[in-house]
Each structure stands twice: as C-alpha cells, then as structure tokens.
C-alpha cells in the first residue's frame, strides 16, 4: 500500500526588521511633533504663531491634508510584499501620492514666503521645488518601467514628505524650539542635503562595503 507524505508546515515566524523599527520610530516621532508643535496651537490661541496659522488656514488646511495622505501612503508604497500582492492598488495609491504632493508642495511654497526673513524664504522655496521635482521624476520613471530608478526618486520624495517630522522632532527641546530663523534655515539646508546624500549611500552600500573580486 502506498502512502502519501505531506510536507510539514513551516512555523509562522514574526519578521521584525529594520523597516518595522523605522516606521515605529517615525510614528512615535510624528506623535511627538503633534504634541510639542501642534497641540500648543489649540491651547494658546493668542500666540502670534497661532494667529498666523489662522490667517493661513485656507492654504494650510489643504496642505496639511495632502501631506497627511502622502505620509500615510508611504509605508504601503515601500512594502515589497504589499506591492507584489496588490499591484493595481499599489499603482493607484502611487497616483494618489503624486496628486497629494501636487497639492502639498505648491501650497508649502506659498506658505514659506509669508512672514519670514530671506534665509527662510529661500529654504521655503527650495524645499517644495525639490520635493515636487523628486516626485515628478519618481512618477516619470515609474511610467517608463525604470523600477530601480523609480524607487530611488521615490525615497528622496518621501524624505521630503517626512521633512515635517524631521524638522520638528527636536521641538521639545526649548533651545531648539526657540532657534532663530537663520539657524532654522541652516537646519533645513542640512536636512535637504541629507535627503539626497543618505539615500545615495544606501543605494550604493554594497559597493561601499564589498571589494570587487
């Protein structure tokens, strides 16, 4: 009598990777920014910054909603497993991401010119332009099926999307929260450079750490 053997099912193991750590860290940093930077807007309505927010609300609200949408879509767009299982949804969400940046970046450009000195106005123009440029290049390379290059530009674009968190994550430190506009402009310039430099190091990590045979 012949007997059929069935392979033993592999135990399900939790794959807790560096990506999970990164997204958890970004989530906690985002909550920290909301607590230290956005909550005071509600609790201190007479503050000059709060009054400026109220005056800019017609630009700020669509900017914020579009930025939140783009930020939320990021983890799904960078998930290889999600992309493989839901390719059509991945592409649709990518289009929503691009539309969100088309709203968020121009509104950020306008908001960055209101009530600031020249260094901040310059960075308030440079960052949205680069943000939009990286997103458009990511879209074009995706349309051209240049997937490797598309991922590189998408990472740069999403780095600018997370600039809201990166630029404010230290706001709980009084000295940083009270930094001058020149100091803030320098901080933004360093962040902008890192959005190009750090991804390039990641992309070329194998070449940097392995000797050619």
C-alpha positions in Angstrom: 0.0 0.0 0.0 1.4 3.3 -1.0 1.4 6.2 1.4 1.5 9.8 0.6 3.5 12.1 2.7 2.7 15.8 3.2 5.4 18.3 4.0 5.3 19.7 7.4 4.0 23.2 7.6 6.7 25.7 8.4 6.0 27.6 11.7 5.0 31.1 11.3 7.8 33.4 12.4 7.5 37.1 13.0 9.8 39.1 10.7 10.6 42.2 12.8 13.1 44.0 10.5 14.8 47.4 10.4 11.8 48.6 8.3 9.5 47.9 11.2 11.8 49.8 13.6 11.9 52.7 11.2 8.2 53.0 10.8 7.6 52.7 14.5 10.2 55.4 15.1 8.6 57.6 12.6 5.2 57.1 14.2 6.5 58.0 17.6 8.3 61.0 16.2 5.1 62.1 14.5 3.2 61.9 17.7 6.0 63.8 19.5 5.7 66.6 16.9 2.0 66.8 17.2 2.3 67.1 21.0 5.1 69.6 21.1 4.3 71.7 18.0 0.6 71.4 17.1 -1.1 70.9 20.4 0.1 74.4 21.7 -1.8 75.9 18.7 -5.1 74.8 20.4 -4.1 75.6 24.0 -2.5 79.0 23.2 -5.0 80.8 20.8 -3.5 84.2 21.4 0.1 83.2 20.5 1.4 85.0 17.4 2.2 81.7 15.7 -1.4 80.5 16.3 -2.7 83.8 14.8 -0.5 83.3 11.7 -1.9 79.7 11.4 -5.4 81.0 11.5 -4.7 83.6 8.8 -3.1 81.0 6.5 -5.8 78.3 7.1 -7.1 78.3 3.5 -3.7 77.2 2.3 -2.6 75.3 5.4 -5.7 73.0 5.6 -5.3 71.5 2.0 -1.5 71.4 2.5 -1.9 69.5 5.8 -4.5 67.1 4.5 -2.4 66.3 1.4 0.7 65.9 3.5 -1.0 63.6 5.9 -2.3 61.5 3.0 1.2 61.3 1.4 2.7 60.4 4.7 0.2 57.6 5.4 0.7 56.1 1.9 4.5 55.8 2.3 4.7 52.6 4.4 2.4 50.8 1.9 4.3 52.1 -1.2 7.6 50.9 0.2 6.4 47.4 1.2 7.6 44.8 -1.4 5.0 42.3 0.0 2.1 44.7 -0.4 3.3 45.7 -3.9 3.5 42.0 -5.0 0.1 41.1 -3.7 -1.8 44.2 -4.6 0.0 45.7 -7.7 -3.1 47.5 -9.0 -3.7 49.1 -5.6 -0.1 50.0 -5.3 -0.2 51.9 -8.6 -3.5 53.6 -7.6 -2.0 54.7 -4.3 1.1 55.9 -6.1 -1.1 58.2 -8.2 -2.9 59.4 -5.1 0.6 60.1 -3.6 1.6 62.2 -6.6 -1.6 64.1 -6.5 -1.1 64.8 -2.8 2.3 66.2 -3.5 1.0 68.3 -6.3 -1.3 70.0 -3.7 1.1 70.0 -0.7 4.3 71.3 -2.4 2.9 74.4 -4.1 0.9 75.4 -1.0 4.1 74.9 1.0 5.9 77.2 -1.4 3.4 80.0 -0.9 3.3 79.5 2.9 7.1 79.6 3.1 7.2 83.1 1.7 4.9 84.6 4.3 6.3 86.5 7.3 9.9 85.1 7.1 13.3 86.6 6.5 15.3 85.9 3.4 17.1 82.7 4.5 13.8 81.1 5.5 12.1 82.3 2.3 14.9 80.8 0.3 14.6 77.4 2.0 10.8 77.8 1.9 11.1 77.9 -1.9 13.9 75.4 -2.4 12.4 72.5 -0.4 9.0 72.5 -2.1 10.5 72.8 -5.5 12.9 69.8 -4.8 10.0 67.9 -3.2 7.9 68.3 -6.3 10.8 67.6 -8.7 11.7 64.3 -6.9 8.0 63.3 -7.0 7.6 64.1 -10.7 10.8 62.2 -11.5 9.6 59.2 -9.5 6.3 59.3 -11.5 8.1 59.5 -14.8 10.5 56.7 -14.1 7.6 54.5 -12.9 5.7 55.2 -16.2 8.9 54.3 -18.1 9.2 51.0 -16.1 12.6 52.1 -14.7 11.7 50.5 -11.4 15.1 50.7 -9.7 15.5 54.4 -10.5 11.8 55.0 -9.6 12.5 53.6 -6.1 15.4 55.9 -5.7 13.5 59.0 -6.6 10.5 57.8 -4.6 12.7 57.5 -1.5 14.0 61.1 -2.0 10.5 62.3 -2.5 9.3 60.6 0.7 12.2 62.0 2.6 10.9 65.5 1.8 7.4 64.3 2.8 8.8 63.4 6.2 10.5 66.8 6.5 7.6 68.0 8.6 8.7 65.4 11.2 12.5 65.7 10.8 12.5 69.5 11.1 10.3 69.5 14.3 11.2 66.3 16.1 13.5 68.2 18.5 11.0 70.9 19.3 10.5 69.5 22.7 14.0 70.9 23.5 13.4 74.6 24.4 16.7 75.8 22.8 15.8 74.2 19.5 12.2 75.4 19.7 13.4 79.0 20.1 16.0 78.7 17.4 16.5 81.8 15.1 15.3 81.9 11.6 18.9 81.7 10.3 19.5 78.7 12.5 16.3 77.0 11.3 17.3 77.8 7.7 20.7 76.2 8.2 19.0 73.1 9.8 16.6 72.8 6.8 19.5 73.1 4.4 21.4 70.3 6.1 18.2 68.2 6.1 17.8 68.9 2.4 21.3 67.8 1.6 20.8 64.6 3.6 17.7 63.7 1.6 20.0 63.2 -1.4 23.2 62.1 0.3 21.8 59.4 2.7 19.7 57.6 0.0 22.7 57.5 -2.3 24.8 55.9 0.5 22.0 53.3 1.0 21.7 52.6 -2.8 25.5 52.1 -3.1 26.0 50.3 0.3 27.1 47.0 -1.2 29.7 48.7 -3.5 30.9 50.7 -0.5 31.3 47.7 1.8 32.4 44.9 -0.6 35.6 44.6 -2.5 35.3 43.6 -6.1 36.5 40.1 -6.8 
